[in-house]
């Protein structure tokens, strides 16, 4: 716009200069005409000779002025034409960029729409599974109550047997002490005390991968079989046994599995969050030294599978009741593809590969150190 204004001013100045020049030429022509008339009168020459000469001068001056104005207008036309071509080229380039950007936007929206559709299907499956699991929970609750009654009856019988053995002097003292210890080690809810180790518990720590990895489902299946883990949804039932210890501190509660050398949060994140927020969540735990420890991180799929039980033990969840029950589907740090990470659904004992923008819960883990 500023260039157009400058060119208009130049054109107006040039026109004023040409008009002034024409005025000067007219004045000069008038003066010459008077002088010629005076000379003609003195010399006695015909007046029309002077008129003819004057006409020739006027025509010549008009041709010169027309040439000057025509050259100026032609130059201005060429400049305007060049400016229009440049603007047209810029508009075409901008239009090409807009077309390309629209194509990229359409492609991205199509991909996001597909991901949302997959997430929706995943969520619908989880909702349906929860409905089925809740129905099963109501049925199982009745069975649990019946088993609890039978268990209490067995405890009463056992106590009577021990009481009678105390009166019977023929029973060796060592055997009697062992029976009494076993009785004292049984809790009212049917759990064994921490002093009574599970007979099949691993005595040596099972080394598990701690670094993130892109891994396929077949690799996970082979790993589960090799370590004796359970994956009930895939009909894999291992013989791995945990060696849990619950530890409470002023800043948090943790579960230590001496069989794997791992320390877990008892609960985890209060809400389901996307993958990037999950990484921020464990980073904050590590910064704040949750439960007095550092080194908190997202678990690998190997570490996560070590939590699975072959049967439901915490309501509808395939996990030890020492852990909280709110975190029903949990993030793993491992990925299947760049935009999909592995996740474990505890009420199905099943692996999923949600997109990174799908919300899952977090249960942070850390490796035990010698100082622990």
C-alpha positions as CSV (number, residue, x, y, z in Angstrom):
1,X,0.0,0.0,0.0
2,X,2.9,2.4,0.9
3,X,4.5,1.7,-2.5
4,X,1.3,2.6,-4.4
5,X,1.0,5.9,-2.5
6,X,4.6,6.8,-3.3
7,X,4.1,6.0,-7.0
8,X,0.9,8.2,-7.1
9,X,2.8,11.1,-5.6
10,X,5.6,10.8,-8.1
11,X,3.1,10.6,-11.0
12,X,1.3,13.8,-9.7
13,X,4.7,15.6,-9.3
14,X,5.7,14.6,-12.9
15,X,2.3,15.9,-14.3
16,X,2.8,19.2,-12.4
17,X,6.3,19.5,-13.9
18,X,5.0,18.8,-17.4
19,X,2.1,21.3,-17.0
20,X,4.5,24.0,-15.8
21,X,6.8,23.3,-18.7
22,X,3.8,23.5,-21.1
23,X,2.9,26.9,-19.6
24,X,6.4,28.2,-20.0
25,X,6.4,27.0,-23.6
26,X,3.1,28.8,-24.3
27,X,4.4,32.0,-22.7
28,X,7.5,31.7,-24.8
29,X,5.5,31.0,-27.9
30,X,3.4,34.1,-27.3
31,X,6.5,36.2,-26.9
32,X,8.0,34.8,-30.0
33,X,4.8,35.4,-31.9
34,X,4.7,39.0,-30.8
35,X,8.3,39.5,-31.9
36,X,7.8,37.8,-35.2
37,X,4.7,40.0,-35.9
38,X,6.8,43.0,-35.0
39,X,9.6,41.9,-37.3
40,X,7.2,41.0,-40.1
41,X,5.6,44.4,-39.8
42,X,8.9,46.1,-40.0
43,X,10.2,43.9,-42.9
44,X,6.9,43.9,-44.7
45,X,6.7,40.0,-44.9
46,X,3.3,38.2,-45.0
47,X,1.9,37.4,-41.6
48,X,1.0,33.9,-42.4
49,X,4.7,32.9,-42.7
50,X,5.1,33.6,-39.1
51,X,1.9,31.7,-38.2
52,X,3.1,28.7,-40.1
53,X,6.4,28.7,-38.2
54,X,4.7,29.1,-34.9
55,X,2.3,26.2,-35.8
56,X,5.3,23.9,-36.6
57,X,6.8,24.8,-33.2
58,X,3.6,24.1,-31.3
59,X,3.2,20.7,-33.1
60,X,6.8,19.8,-32.3
61,X,6.3,20.8,-28.6
62,X,3.1,18.7,-28.4
63,X,4.9,15.6,-29.9
64,X,7.7,16.0,-27.3
65,X,5.3,16.4,-24.4
66,X,3.2,13.4,-25.6
67,X,6.3,11.3,-25.8
68,X,7.3,12.2,-22.3
69,X,3.8,11.6,-20.8
70,X,3.5,8.3,-22.8
71,X,6.9,7.1,-21.5
72,X,6.0,7.9,-18.0
73,X,2.6,6.1,-18.3
74,X,4.3,3.1,-19.9
75,X,6.8,2.8,-17.1
76,X,4.1,3.1,-14.5
77,X,2.1,0.4,-16.2
78,X,5.0,-2.0,-16.3
79,X,5.7,-1.4,-12.6
80,X,2.0,-2.0,-11.7
81,X,2.0,-5.2,-13.8
82,X,5.1,-6.5,-12.2
83,X,3.6,-5.8,-8.7
84,X,0.4,-7.6,-9.6
85,X,2.4,-10.6,-10.8
86,X,4.4,-10.8,-7.6
87,X,1.2,-10.5,-5.5
88,X,-0.5,-13.2,-7.6
89,X,2.6,-15.5,-7.1
90,X,2.5,-14.9,-3.3
91,X,-1.2,-15.7,-3.2
92,X,-0.7,-18.9,-5.1
93,X,2.1,-20.0,-2.7
94,X,-0.1,-19.1,0.3
95,X,-3.0,-21.1,-1.2
96,X,-0.7,-24.1,-1.8
97,X,0.4,-23.9,1.9
98,X,-3.2,-23.8,3.0
99,X,-4.1,-26.8,0.9
100,X,-1.2,-28.8,2.3
101,X,-2.1,-27.7,5.9
102,X,-5.7,-28.8,5.3
103,X,-4.6,-32.2,4.1
104,X,-2.4,-32.6,7.2
105,X,-5.2,-31.5,9.5
106,X,-7.7,-33.9,7.8
107,X,-5.2,-36.8,8.1
108,X,-4.6,-36.0,11.8
109,X,-8.3,-35.7,12.6
110,X,-8.9,-39.0,10.8
111,X,-6.2,-40.7,12.9
112,X,-7.5,-39.1,16.1
113,X,-11.0,-40.2,15.2
114,X,-9.8,-43.8,14.7
115,X,-7.9,-43.7,18.0
116,X,-11.0,-42.4,19.8
117,X,-13.1,-45.1,18.3
118,X,-10.6,-47.8,19.5
119,X,-10.6,-46.2,22.9
120,X,-14.4,-46.2,23.0
121,X,-14.5,-49.9,22.1
122,X,-11.9,-50.6,24.7
123,X,-13.9,-48.7,27.3
124,X,-17.1,-50.5,26.3
125,X,-15.4,-53.8,26.8
126,X,-14.2,-52.8,30.2
127,X,-17.6,-51.6,31.2
128,X,-19.2,-54.9,30.1
129,X,-16.5,-56.8,31.9
130,X,-17.2,-54.8,35.1
131,X,-20.9,-55.6,34.8
132,X,-20.2,-59.3,34.5
133,X,-17.6,-59.1,37.3
134,X,-20.0,-57.3,39.6
135,X,-22.6,-60.0,39.0
136,X,-20.0,-62.7,39.8
137,X,-18.9,-60.7,42.9
138,X,-22.4,-60.9,44.3
139,X,-22.5,-64.7,43.8
140,X,-18.9,-65.1,45.1
141,X,-19.7,-63.1,48.2
142,X,-22.2,-65.6,49.3
143,X,-19.7,-68.4,48.8
144,X,-17.1,-66.4,50.8
145,X,-19.5,-66.0,53.7
146,X,-20.2,-69.8,53.7
147,X,-16.5,-70.6,53.6
148,X,-15.8,-68.2,56.4
149,X,-18.4,-69.9,58.5
150,X,-16.8,-73.3,57.7
151,X,-13.4,-72.0,58.4
152,X,-14.4,-70.7,61.9
153,X,-15.9,-74.1,62.6
154,X,-12.7,-75.8,61.6
155,X,-10.7,-73.4,63.9
156,X,-13.0,-74.3,66.8
157,X,-12.5,-78.0,66.2
158,X,-8.7,-77.5,65.9
159,X,-8.7,-75.6,69.2
160,X,-10.6,-78.4,70.9
161,X,-8.1,-80.9,69.5
162,X,-5.2,-78.9,70.8
163,X,-6.8,-78.6,74.2
164,X,-7.3,-82.4,74.3
165,X,-3.7,-83.0,73.3
166,X,-2.5,-80.8,76.1
167,X,-4.2,-83.2,78.5
168,X,-2.8,-86.3,76.7
169,X,0.7,-86.9,78.1
170,X,1.4,-89.4,75.4
171,X,1.8,-86.8,72.7
172,X,5.4,-85.6,72.3
173,X,6.0,-82.0,73.4
174,X,7.6,-81.0,70.1
175,X,4.6,-82.1,68.1
176,X,2.3,-80.3,70.5
177,X,4.4,-77.1,70.2
178,X,4.2,-77.3,66.5
179,X,0.4,-77.6,66.5
180,X,0.1,-74.7,68.9
181,X,2.3,-72.5,66.7
182,X,0.3,-73.4,63.6
183,X,-2.9,-72.5,65.5
184,X,-1.5,-69.1,66.6
185,X,-0.3,-68.4,63.1
186,X,-3.8,-68.6,61.7
187,X,-5.7,-65.3,61.6
188,X,-9.5,-65.0,62.1
189,X,-10.0,-64.2,58.4
190,X,-8.1,-67.2,57.2
191,X,-4.8,-65.4,56.4
192,X,-1.4,-66.8,57.5
193,X,0.8,-64.6,59.7
194,X,4.0,-63.1,58.4
195,X,5.9,-65.5,60.6
196,X,4.6,-68.5,58.6
197,X,6.2,-68.4,55.2
198,X,4.3,-69.8,52.2
199,X,5.9,-73.2,51.5
200,X,6.3,-72.6,47.7
201,X,7.7,-69.0,48.1
202,X,10.8,-68.3,46.1
203,X,13.8,-68.0,48.4
204,X,16.0,-66.3,45.8
205,X,15.1,-62.9,44.3
206,X,13.7,-63.3,40.7
207,X,15.6,-60.8,38.4
208,X,13.1,-58.8,36.3
209,X,13.8,-56.2,33.6
210,X,13.5,-52.6,34.9
211,X,14.2,-50.6,31.7
212,X,11.5,-49.7,29.2
213,X,11.2,-51.7,26.0
214,X,9.0,-52.1,22.9
215,X,7.7,-55.7,23.2
216,X,5.2,-58.0,21.4
217,X,2.6,-60.1,23.0
218,X,4.3,-63.4,22.1
219,X,7.5,-62.2,23.9
220,X,5.3,-61.4,26.9
221,X,3.7,-64.9,26.9
222,X,7.1,-66.6,26.7
223,X,8.4,-64.4,29.5
224,X,5.4,-65.2,31.7
225,X,5.9,-69.0,31.2
226,X,9.6,-68.7,31.8
227,X,9.1,-66.9,35.2
228,X,6.2,-69.0,36.3
229,X,3.8,-66.1,36.2
230,X,0.0,-66.4,35.7
231,X,-2.0,-64.9,32.8
232,X,-5.5,-66.4,33.4
233,X,-7.1,-64.7,30.4
234,X,-4.6,-66.7,28.2
235,X,-4.9,-69.9,30.2
236,X,-1.5,-69.5,31.6
237,X,-1.3,-70.6,35.3
238,X,2.2,-70.4,36.8
239,X,3.6,-71.7,40.1
240,X,5.3,-68.4,41.1
241,X,4.7,-67.5,44.7
242,X,5.1,-64.1,46.3
243,X,6.7,-63.2,49.6
244,X,4.9,-60.0,50.6
245,X,5.6,-57.7,53.5
246,X,3.5,-54.6,54.2
247,X,5.4,-51.6,55.4
248,X,3.9,-48.4,56.7
249,X,5.7,-45.0,57.0
250,X,4.6,-41.5,57.9
251,X,4.6,-40.6,54.2
252,X,3.0,-43.7,52.7
253,X,2.3,-47.4,52.7
254,X,4.1,-49.9,50.5
255,X,4.2,-53.6,49.8
256,X,7.6,-55.3,49.5
257,X,7.8,-58.6,47.5
258,X,11.0,-60.3,48.6
259,X,10.5,-62.9,45.8
260,X,11.1,-60.2,43.1
261,X,13.0,-57.6,45.1
262,X,10.4,-55.0,44.3
263,X,8.7,-52.4,46.4
264,X,5.2,-51.3,45.3
265,X,2.7,-48.6,46.2
266,X,-0.2,-50.2,48.2
267,X,-2.7,-48.1,46.2
268,X,-1.5,-45.7,43.4
269,X,-3.0,-42.8,41.6
270,X,-6.5,-41.8,42.7
271,X,-7.7,-41.3,39.1
272,X,-7.0,-42.8,35.8
273,X,-4.5,-40.6,33.8
274,X,-2.9,-40.6,30.3
275,X,0.6,-42.0,29.7
276,X,2.5,-38.7,29.8
277,X,0.7,-37.7,33.1
278,X,1.6,-41.1,34.5
279,X,5.3,-40.4,33.9
280,X,4.9,-37.0,35.6
281,X,3.1,-38.8,38.5
282,X,6.0,-41.2,39.3
283,X,8.6,-38.5,38.8
284,X,6.8,-36.4,41.5
285,X,6.7,-39.5,43.8
286,X,10.5,-39.9,43.3
287,X,11.2,-36.2,43.9
288,X,9.1,-36.2,47.1
289,X,10.6,-39.5,48.2
290,X,7.3,-41.3,48.7
291,X,7.3,-43.5,51.8
292,X,10.8,-42.3,52.5
293,X,12.4,-43.9,49.3
294,X,13.6,-42.7,45.9
295,X,13.8,-44.5,42.6
296,X,10.1,-44.6,41.9
297,X,9.1,-45.4,38.3
298,X,6.5,-47.0,36.1
299,X,6.7,-50.8,36.1
300,X,7.8,-52.8,33.1
301,X,5.3,-55.4,31.9
302,X,7.4,-58.2,33.5
303,X,7.2,-56.5,36.9
304,X,3.5,-55.8,36.4
305,X,2.7,-59.4,35.5
306,X,4.5,-60.6,38.7
307,X,1.5,-59.1,40.6
308,X,-1.1,-61.4,39.0
309,X,-2.6,-64.2,40.9
310,X,-4.0,-67.3,39.1
311,X,-7.4,-66.7,40.8
312,X,-9.4,-63.8,42.1
313,X,-8.2,-62.9,45.6
314,X,-9.2,-59.3,46.2
315,X,-12.9,-59.3,45.3
316,X,-13.0,-59.5,41.5
317,X,-9.3,-58.6,41.1
318,X,-6.6,-61.2,40.3
319,X,-4.2,-59.7,42.9
320,X,-3.3,-60.1,46.6
321,X,-5.7,-58.2,48.9
322,X,-2.7,-56.4,50.5
323,X,-3.0,-54.0,47.6
324,X,-5.7,-51.4,47.1
325,X,-8.7,-52.2,44.9
326,X,-9.3,-48.9,43.2
327,X,-6.6,-49.3,40.6
328,X,-8.3,-51.9,38.4
329,X,-6.3,-51.2,35.2
330,X,-2.7,-50.1,35.4
331,X,-0.1,-48.5,33.1
332,X,3.1,-50.3,32.1
333,X,6.1,-48.3,30.9
334,X,6.6,-50.7,28.0
335,X,5.2,-50.0,24.5
336,X,3.7,-52.1,21.7
337,X,4.0,-49.3,19.1
338,X,5.1,-45.6,19.4
339,X,1.5,-44.5,20.2
340,X,0.4,-47.6,22.2
341,X,1.7,-48.8,25.6
342,X,0.9,-52.0,27.5
343,X,-1.6,-52.0,30.3
344,X,-2.9,-54.7,32.7
345,X,-6.6,-55.0,33.6
346,X,-6.7,-56.7,37.0
347,X,-10.4,-57.8,37.0
348,X,-9.9,-59.6,33.7
349,X,-6.2,-60.7,34.3
350,X,-5.8,-59.5,30.7
351,X,-3.3,-57.3,28.8
352,X,-4.4,-54.4,26.6
353,X,-2.6,-51.9,24.3
354,X,-4.4,-48.6,24.8
355,X,-3.3,-45.4,23.0
356,X,-1.2,-43.1,25.1
357,X,-4.1,-40.7,25.4
358,X,-6.4,-43.3,27.1
359,X,-6.6,-43.0,30.9
360,X,-5.2,-45.8,33.1
361,X,-4.2,-45.9,36.7
362,X,-0.7,-45.9,38.1
363,X,0.9,-48.2,40.6
364,X,4.5,-47.1,41.0
365,X,7.4,-49.5,41.8
366,X,11.0,-49.3,42.8
367,X,13.8,-51.9,43.1
368,X,15.0,-52.8,46.6
369,X,18.5,-51.7,47.5
370,X,20.9,-53.1,50.1
371,X,20.3,-50.0,52.2
372,X,16.6,-50.9,52.4
